[in-house]
Amino acid sequence: MSAQRTRQVQGTRSAPRARHAQSARQFARSDGSTLHAGSALYRIRADFDARSIVVYQAYSPSIADAALRAQRFVPPFSYGRMTWIKPSFLWLMHRSNWARKPGQQRILAVRVTREGWEKALARAVLTTADPDAVAQADVHVQWDPERSPRGAALNHYSIQVGVGRALVREFAEDWVVGITDLTPTAHRIVELVRSGRADRAKALLPGEKVYPVPAAIARRIGVDEGR
């Protein structure tokens, strides 16, 4: 079993299905096909402002309640495990089954500093890189198909960032500037979707737009540039 699959993680667990650069012009997709650079399928989309960005995580009630009270991550959150953060709300909804999976019943919107977010990206290694490089990396990045409100895979990709033990305390104590419980919103959205009221559901979704990734970081993690 590869090193990245055996590392302990907290939050919503993700299997490493990312892609990594094969040449200056081509990338291997998670389904084994080839993506030509410039097709704009790999972009970071997020809710952000000039100083911060929102990422989403799914936790058990005990971790979520403690974090909400403190407005930062405190025990039983573990500083000794990798934690995965995701700027796509719908991807997390797909992964957590709309906050219904055991241990993922609470959806948190975690606002972190852009400085911290970009520090993580600058130290990241794609999970499809050489296993030794992945094992030694402070941060992991992987890409998965973005999802529709009904869970269908879309033709663009969503980033996930695994903050490793070397940075997880800094993430928890210094990068986080606010935590909001979105569990009731998640339940309401899925209720509307399943009852055929998609337009009302979409109105409740967090707004996400393309995040401007610095060029050097974009090249490092495989973000499509130029559009």
Secondary structure, DSSP 8 states (H G I E B T S, - for coil): --HHHHS-EESS--------B-SSSEEE-TTS-EEETTS--B--EE-B-SSEEEEEEEE-HHHHHHHHHHTS--TTS-TTSEEEEBS-HHHHHHHHTTTTSTT--EEEEEEEEHHHHHHHHHTEEETTS-HHHHHH-SEEEEEEEEE-TT--EEEEEEEEEEE-HHHHHHIIIIIEEEEEE-HHHHHHHHHHHHTT-HHHHHHHS---EE----HHHHHHHT-----
